[in-house]
Amino acid sequence: MNRTLTLFASVFAVAFSTTAAETPVDFSREILPILSNKCFVCHGPDSRKEDLLRLDSFEGATSDLGGYRAVDPGDLAKSEIIARIHDADDPMPPEDAEKQLTAAERALLKRWVLQGGGYTEHWAFVPPTRPTPPSQDHPIDAFIENQFTGDIDFAAEADKPTLARRLALVLTGLPPSPELLQSFLDDGSSNAYEQLVERLLADPRYGEHQARYWLDAVRYGDTHGLHLDNKRGIYPYRDWVVRALNRNQPLDEFIEWQLAGDLLPEPTMEQRIATGYVRMNPTTAEGGVIPAEFQAKNNFDRTETLGTVFLGMTMLCSRCHTHKYDPIEQTEYYRLLAFFNNTAEGPLDGNKYDYAPTLKVPADQAAWNDWTHLESARDRLLAKAGAKPGESLADLAKPEGRLAKLGLQAEAGQLIKQRTDATARFTTTLVARDLAKPRKTRLLDRGEYNLPTGEPLQPDVLKAMNPFPEGAPRNRLGLARWLTSREQPVVSRVLVNRIWQRVFGAGLVRTPEDFGLQGQQPTHPELLDWLAVELHDSGWDLKHMLRLMVNSRTFRQGSALRDGVNDPENKLWARGPHYRLDAEVLRDIALWASGLLDPHMGGEGVKPYQPAGLWKALAHPGSNTKNYVRDNGQRLYRRSLYVYWKRTSPHPMMTLFDAPSRESSCVQRSRTNTPLQALGLLNETQRIEMARMFAERLLKERATDAERLDLLFTLLACREPSATERDACAQLLKTMRERYAAAEKDATKLLETGEVPRDKSLDPTSHAAWTQLSATLLASDLALMMF
Amino acid sequence: MKEQNPIRESELMMTRRQLFGRAALGLGTAALADIIGPDLLANSAGQAGGTHFAPKAKRVIYLFMSGGPSHHDLWSHKPKMREMFGKDLPEHVRDGQRITGMTAGQKTLPVCPSKYKYTRHDNNDQGVWVSELLPYTAQVAKELCVVHSTFTEAINHDPAITYIQTGSQVPGRPSLGAWLSYGLGRVNENLPGYVVMHARSKFPEQSLFNRLWGTGFMPSEHQGVLLRSEGDPVLYLKNPAGVTGRDRRAQLDTLAAINQAHYKQFADPEILARIQQHELAYRMQTSVPELMDLTGESDATFELYGEEAKSAGSFAACCLNARRLAERGVRNIQIFHRGWDAHGSLPKEHESQCKDIDQASAALITDLKQRGMLDETLVVWGGEFGRTAYCQGKLTETNYGRDHHPRCFTTWMAGGGIKPGITYGRTDDYAYNIADADGNMIRPTKDKWTPGTMHIHDLNATILNQLGIDHRKLTYRYQGRDFRLTDVHGHVIKDLIA
């Protein structure tokens, strides 16, 4: 190398960077993840030694370390970092470090330094601005198409029946009814698809389906979750989520009510029910536990859940020490925790269903509707009477007094009675309430409840993000406003990513739980930002966002894997979604197809069939969830959203298909494929009951086997069977008919599975054969897959 | 519909299989890629037992005594406590130890010596004292590595059991078994790779939780499969009434045809994988009943394990099942036995508990040994904590209770490359604190290993080590953090390794 060039260090650096390192390195995308993953463990935000190099900022990286610098802007090639990562004798990371650099990473780091060693902020902490879509197409499609490489283009649009099925499953969690499907297929107008979208968005099933994702995230369960794992009354919260989503409550308000509905001026019953969010953490009352320990643990759980649900960040690390990767100091963790340290409930649940504070509320959606009618009837009557503030129905009902002359006593009396009757049927639900005198929050050394240190901390938000909103109260309400303020960089991205995930099967960020330095980069950063800004600008309109997504060409593509597109994880989005449906959807589809699905909305969790002894094998003898008492009648056939969620032992047909325990937040379920699932699909009592009722329906509604098969396929796949499928089904039917004709006792045994009586007018041989075929097809990919 | 290109198909398959680590064998490929770099991945993925180093043990059988067995009444011979009967536990012994709410209110903490007789049994070192409650276990003393200095921080059941089984006191992490499943994969495709059994107890006083064999944030395929004594041995194993194996075969053939048609249309290799899972399930319907059928076992076997082994759901039956699972290549077996939480009537309860487990635990060791399997099978025995040296409630010569005690308790291991016939670690005269060689109290922490002690993270690190896994390298990334079973702790205790 030419020695004279060293005299002109900056010239050298520029010359070098334009030759040896031609492509510019993207710091945030390429370098920060390496530094974070391999270096920050010592040289990051949690660097323990005062004088140790810090690599989490440009100032740190370029600081004088005694005559040399990790990144030396005056002489980039002499930067110590380049020397040390290549030094065989004294390498960095040290030889015994758990994580070593790869050759490719060394090369990248070197290129980055030689290009100037510049720093930019982590992408997710910079508030999104709305990028201009690269074309006039639907914005989603414009961004997606822009990243297609080579001659890749969108896949051809899926056929209409497939689109109808996909849409209905995405929006409502159930296939379209044959009538809805037919009307869509018959509708030749140009906006037929958009019309179908609107009809599905207006279906009350929509709210039930969308609520499920939220309940996973907030870890909704029907039991306390620890030790005795006793019953907990909080299902009105679940039912409120369904209502809020069905009426498309703006998501900022949706968040505000949950975090702080009780702190709003004169909070309504719903606003208070929504604060069940704050009470959702697992709790205990185990004999001998130390209350202060669980006061701390309950708060940890809330703080860390807030991190996962809204910030897409793990807060866990900073409970015990300043975060290794993300810019969160330990003090900040406890300042955030301080927002939650003030709630009125005791740290131990007393094993009580109504672990105070609670609120008395209507017990299901029908009761809720009745109650709202009674509320408006009261308001109307009081208005009619010209009642002054403070005057009530009781005043109206009095035989004398200012209002007596109106003659509304009878009406008021009747309304009072109706209201009394309704409230007598109320249930209780856990709600949040703040103490009048705040608890003091101190930093806990190493996260140990008994090691509080330092001065009491005021509640505050994370420094790496937007400041606390001016004028907002320093309580959960202010926290909610911080989360949804325009400058907040992550919340809207995190939320739209999860909306994208439920529509397309995977997120634009494949680590929906982590938008921090260690998380994956978005496949389409501009699209993510565009959507995040759109969420704000639309007034936090969830239906609008879903509409945008499902109306895109990206969504409407066929979902087959494509020749010439080597993209097994579909990161280009050059095909439609193809994935196994969630546990609840699998059960709901079968309930629906068999005609068993009970439309009743809301109420205490239901207990369908479950193998005997599962709860007893685990439970404490003192637990009130020791015995699983199965429900009867219609409650067996409610939508799976309503299945009772015992957190230490959820229903096995849920957990076998990857439903979380709801002991902790889950924003992305795994999708496994196991032999135990195969056994469940073909042997579980309810699956068989659903199959035989499905068969019964087919036998009764259609006259010939061919027509029955058509209906079966239409219900499950929105299309008629192919010749191959027809043959395979005919073969099984024939075999089963012969076999059950020879042993009718077996047929009747099969048809007695489950509680609902069979129609004895049907020929058992035929019914059993069709049951077997139905069970088989309900276990096939036609009923298991999104496609 | 397009014709499929077989080369592309196989490429897609390869990509998916390798990416998502569904290979039957080998270290979780996601973890592996991070350890050895992607270059080596292709070579290693297909190798049997893709571990970090040569494993000493091929499998582990964990006999978990839920509730906290009393080390005082089983393993800790402390004659000096007899002299202190009923006197208050000296303050310097308690040394600030936090006490659960159950005894914190007691006026005194009376020293409670064990009422049981201890005998010294020869092992391969200085011998080991075992109480009369474990006569059979004492007979296999030469195989046992008895660790007196196991410790934890948790003082209540739910946090403590969650801690020892998942490495965290708070729910949400994968269990030890899930980590092993993730790391080791499985050998016998016709049986689950990770099997959990619940043994009967007369005192099922403490709760268990799915999370103890659950997967937390890891994919649920690594969860423990319950082998049950009630109903189907594996959930939903049996065909419905009126459906025979032949019927099922016909169903599966049609199912495969339907799914094949779906595959032709969508080309997603997951579809083919699902067809395989149905076939596996079908084979499991034969292999599991065969596993559970004990008619082929000899009289000698039942003599060894005891007649109880014929009674489904007993601890003895679970131990016999464990051996049969081990023979069939299952690598990851856990038996949970509840009822060790003796706050009030310890003698009555522990006598019954020991009767449940003693003969069968010893039989398992003997049986594995005589079949030449002990060397390659790590057997672990222990609970989530120990019990106090002082009495909870009224102390009499014949009856007493003990509260939870995290500072020291006894665990044993056998086989699987662990030194046989030794004891490890000491405790003070009250078996209240871990002690050094001179009997002086020491106060180890999880942060830095102290020789002679075994934190529960150290136990888990050592278990993983015996199976060929470096606990620091078996990681799973969630929320940007590479989680480990042992958190940021754990030390492989080399002194225990043969």
Interface residues (C-beta under 8 A of the other chain):
Chain A: E98 K99 T102 G225 L226 H227 L228 D229 P282 T284 E286 G287 G288 V289 I290 K297 F300 D301 T308 M313 T314 L316 C317 Y325 D326 N450 T511 E513 D514 G516 L517 Q518 G519 S559 A560 L561 D563 N566 P568 E569 H578 R580 P611 A612 G613 A617 L618 A619 H620 P621 S623 T648 S649 P650 P652 T655 L656 D658 S661 E663 S664 C666 S670 T672 N673 T674 P675 L676 Q677 A678 L679 G680 L682 N683 E684 T685 I688 S722 T724 E725 D727 A728 C729 Q731 L732 T735 M736 R739 K745 D746 A747 T748 K749 L750 L751 E752 T753 A768 Q772 L773 A775 T776 L777 A779 S780 D781 L782 L784 M785 F787
Chain B: K2 N5 R8 E11 L12 T15 R16 L19 R22 D34 G37 R98 T100 G101 M102 T103 A104 I155 N156 H157 D158 V170 P171 G172 P192 H198 P204 E205 Q206 S207 L208 F209 N210 R211 G214 G216 F217 M218 P219 S220 E221 Q223 V225 L226 R228 E230 G231 D232 V234 L235 Y236 L237 K238 N239 P240 A241 G242 V243 T244 R246 D247 R248 A250 Q251 D253 T254 L255 A257 I258 N259 A261 H262 Q265 F266 A267 D268 E270 I271 A273 R274 Q277 H278 L280 A281 Y282 M284 Q285 D403 H404 R472 K473 R477 Y478 Q479 G480 R481
